[in-house]
Amino acid sequence: MTDQAVGEQGAAARRPSSAGRTAAATAAAPGAFYGRRRELQALRSDIGRAGLDTISGRKAPRSRVLLIAGRPGSGRSALAEELARRLAKDYPDGVLRARLTEPGGEPVPVGRAARELLGALGAGSVPGAGEDELSQALRTALHQRRVLLLLDDAASAEQVDALLPDAPDSLLVAVARGPLTGVPDVRPCTLGGLDKGAAVELIGRYAGSTRITCDPVSADSVVEECGGQPAALVLIGGWLAARPKASVADAVNLLRQLPADEGQESGGRPLARAFRLAYESLPAPAARVLRLLALAPAGLADAHTASALAGCSLSAAQSALEDFAAQGLLHAVGPAAAEPPAGPAADVPPQYEVPGALHPMLRALLAAQERPAEAELARARMLERTVRQLHSCRAVTEPADSPARKRLAEVPRALRFGSADEAARWLRLRRPALLAAARLAVRDGQLDTLARRLVSALARALTAHQGAEAAAPDLYDLHQLVLDVAGRRRMPVEKAAALLNLGDLDARAERTEGALVRYREALVAAREAADPYATGRALESIAASYQELGDWQRAADWYGRALELRLTRGELADEARLYGRLGAVHTYAGRWAEALRDWRAAAAACRRLRDLPGHARALGETARVQEYAGRPREALRICREALDYAREAGDVRLRAALELRLADTLERLGDPAAAGVHRASAEALLGAPSVPAAEAEGGEPLSTYEISSSSRED
């Protein structure tokens, strides 16, 4: 939630022995909501009203938009969540949520928000896609669906309009500070303070009904001092809950003694005074932990985050987070948002969120009370802890006898995961904070070494748990971050690696022209760094891009350059692969003499490597070219030789493919009986009905997938 919630986003009871925590948990129990009956009724009525762009008897072409406007701390997000909860049954395809403003106040890029929404729909997105492409993909995914889309803390009308579905049966609820001029036919609902009855009830749910009943006049005074602002009322209620012996009159007197500058706080004077009362009542160590949470990425923190920032123990950090949540200074999210979980989720660390309305005040306190060097050191400790957790998260997926698992045993127990499932749950819960940490570390520019380590560790962990395909959108952004650091620090090796990775992702997304540009830039950086591995990768990738584009001449030229580099370094396995690539390109181009030369060279290299399967495949491709060149008897001889090597290698699939190749060649030579024998042999090997040779071989020359993996996957 962006604002201090009035409803279900409050604190959870983590230690039942504390009366304050118990009261706070009761106030924040799921379904708890106070006041706003008139606003809820008005919002529901607006859903069915005819729009300005609606022709009589016909629905609007786009989703209806409802706007809940108010200052941070007015309970606008809580009202939106309550509306969504009440309307959820009317939208069978689900409720989707996205936050459109960062904790630091920067607007969230539309592309990132669209990608997160696509992920929530299970639709996925193309790595590296632009904002327009992602917006259109989201509209396509929502077409003919009936969803409720909640956009919290929208910074501009442009953000909302870019995410607005072309689905008349869906509903978009936007939360913003003010009007969204430019969004057609938006229905605004502007929030003020809570009515007195609801405000008093909210305080009583935190502070307990006895003190309210004994001094109703002071309770009314608290409401007046807070202007009925829910966030301020929650902080006062939390302050009272933590001090069972304090009276409501004490809170009123202290509030009146605390001035606040209206212009400096995003929530205004009432919230600033309530926050100051809560903050100045904290012990010095706890106050320091709280203000350092302004550095928590995406405003999300767990015990490890707080412990690393403050340099305290995990138990002390967890206790502080629980106290803050009980006093309304944090929101519990994930497993900590309700009763402690049982079963598989119980091992996921609780996570807490800094309310958006409090972020400006925490940042101001941090700037005023922490020296820049101390804040930088706290951020460095947090990033280092995160890197170690990510290493553990990835290592737990490795085999038990792997070096990574052996090193994991040396890591402190608190940083280890009990199982791969536990690590995956942690990664899924912390993913927004981890990605935000990487972005902030790179943007900061002072901790580039840590930033690079964090990006690398996060990329490896995401790949290990999600797979390269599912993690590709996040990996694209992470490689772009590495590229930013490498450019800033003039690190050609890292720049080449980032460009190669980005080019690979562009190529897999079928943006071949864009990939080619990346690979050429990578080649320049690799040559600047005098890195032979990156240079070879770039040369091969450029060639593969031209091959994908059907430019056989340029593909052969660049493969030739890559081969020349490998020959000078005596890298025999790479020579065999590149001879195969050249043979394939010349085959596609119909240059039979060149193709035969390269396939024979590939076969010779495989023979020197004692690579029997590779030797057989290269001979099989040689036979294919001989047949294309009009020499079927020579093709038959070479194919039989290849089959002998395949038998020796024990490669069943390759044997079957070569048997089918022989059958096709014999049929062309007019020997159907012999062809039938070989086809029957292939069927026996494959255990399947007769299929054409090209289909058994994947429809491509054997070299393209069997001599070696593509350079894009190296």
C-alpha positions, 0 to 999 in steps of 0.5 A: 500500500502507498499510504498509511492504511486504515484497513487490512494493511496494518500491523500483525501480532508477532508477540502475543504477550504484548498488549500493544501488539495485540491491539494493533493486530486486532485493528489491522485484521483482514476486513477491518475498515472504518468509515467511508460509507458515503464514498464507497456508495458514490464509487459503486454508483459511478460504475454503472452510469453512462459515460460521456463517450457512450452511445445510448444502448452501447458500452464505452470502448474502454474500461470505466475509470474511477479516481480516488484522490487525496493527499498521502495519508488520507486513506486513499489506498485503503479505500481502493483496496476495500472497494476492490474487496467488495467488487471482486466477485463481479470481476471473475478474471481477478483483481490486478494491482500495480504501484505507479510511484517509487518510494522516493517519489519517482514515477514507475516507468509504464513498461515496468508496470505493464510487465508486472501486470502481464506477469500477474496474468501469467502472460509473460512479456518479451525481454527488452520490449518497449513501453508501447509494445508492453502496453499493447501486449497488456491490452491484448491480454486483457481483451475480453476479460473482466478484471478490476485493475487497481493502479495505486499512487498514479503520478500522471494521467499518461501513466493511467491512460497507457495501462487503460484496458480496451475492455468495456467490462473491466474496471480501472480504479486509480489512486492519485494525489489530484485530478487525472486530466487527460483520462477520458470520462474519469469519475473522481472521489476526493477524500477528506478526513474521516467522520468523527465516529469512524475516527474515534473507532479507529483510535479505539481499535488500537488504544483499546475501548476503555480509555476512549470510553473514559475520556470521549472528549479527549478522543474527539480532541485527537480527531480534531488535532489530526484533522480526521486523517487516517494515517495520523490517527493510526500513529496516535492509536499505535502510540497509545497501544504501546503505552497502556498507562498513558491517557488519551489526554496525554496524547492530546497535550503532547500533540499540541506541543509539537509544531510542524511545517505544513510545507515540508511534509507530504501528508501535511501538518497533522500527519507530521505532528503525529509522526513526530510524536511517535518517532521522538518516543522511540528509544535511540537505537530503534529510532535509528533503525526506523530512519535507516529504513528510508534506504530499504529498496522499494520500501520493503524490509525484512530482518536481514535488511534492517539488521544490515542497515543498522549493524545490529543482530537479527533478533534485535532487528526483528523485534524493532520491525515488530514494534514499528508494525504494532505502532503503525509505522510499518505495514506487514506484507506477505507472511507477516500480514496476518497470523503467523503462517503454518506449513510451507510458507512458515519458513519465509522471513516476514517482510514489512513495508514503509508506508508511502506517506512516511517516506518523505519524513524518514528521508528528511530524518536520515539526511538530518541525523546521519552523516552521508558516509554513515548512510553509505556504509549502511547501504553497503552493508545491506547490499553485501548481505543481499549478495550473500543471501543470493549466493546461498539462494542459488547454491542450494539448487546445486547438487549436494556434492558440488563445490557451491554446496560445499562452500554453502556449508561455510556460510552462517546459518542465518544466511542459508536456506533449508531447501530449494523450495524455501529459497524459491519462496524467498526469492519470489517474495523479495524479488521486487526489493531485489530488483529495486536494490540493483537499480538503486545501487547502479543509480547511486554510482558510489558502490559500483563494485557491489552493484556489479556483484549484486546484479550478477548474483541476482541474475544467477539466482533468478536463472537457477530458480525460474529458468533462463526463459522465464527470467529473461525480462528481468535478466534484460534489465539486469544486463542493461544495468551492468552496461550502465556501470561498465560505460560509466567506469570504462570497463571494456570487458564488462561492457562486452559481456553485457552487450553480448548478453543483451544481444542474445536476448534480442536475438531470442526475441527475434529482434535480429537487427537490434541484436546485430547492433549489440554484437558489433558494439560488443566486438569493439569493446572486446577488441579494446579489452584484448579479450579473445573469448569475448572477441570470438563470441562477438564474431560468431554472434555477428555471423549467426545474425547474418545467417538468421537474416539470410545473408549467406555471404556476410555470414560466411565472412564473419564465421571465417574471421571467428575461425581464423581466431580459433585457429591461431589459438589452437582451440580444436573443439571450436574449430570443429564447430565453426567449420560446421557453421561454415559448411551449413552456411555454404550449404544454404547458399548452394555453394557445394564445393565450399560446403564439402571442404568445410564439412570434411574439415569439421569431420577431420577436427572431430576425428582428432578430438576423438569425438565419434558422434561429431565425426558421424554428424559431420560425415552425414552432412558431407553426404547430404551435400554430395547428394545435393551436388548430384553425386548420390553414390558418393553420398551413399558411401559416405553416409554408410561410413557415418552410420558405422561411426554412429553405431560405435558412438552408441547414439541411437537418434543419430543412427536413426537419422542416418538410416533414414538418410540412407533409405531416401538415397537408396530410393532415389537410386532405384533400390526400394527393397534396400531402402525399406530395410533401412527405414525399418531399422530406423523405425525400430530405433525410434520406436515410432511410425515411419517419418521423413528423414528431415523430420527425424533430424529436426528439419535442419542440417545436423550441424545446426544443433548437434555438432555444438550448441549455438554461440548464443547459448555459449 
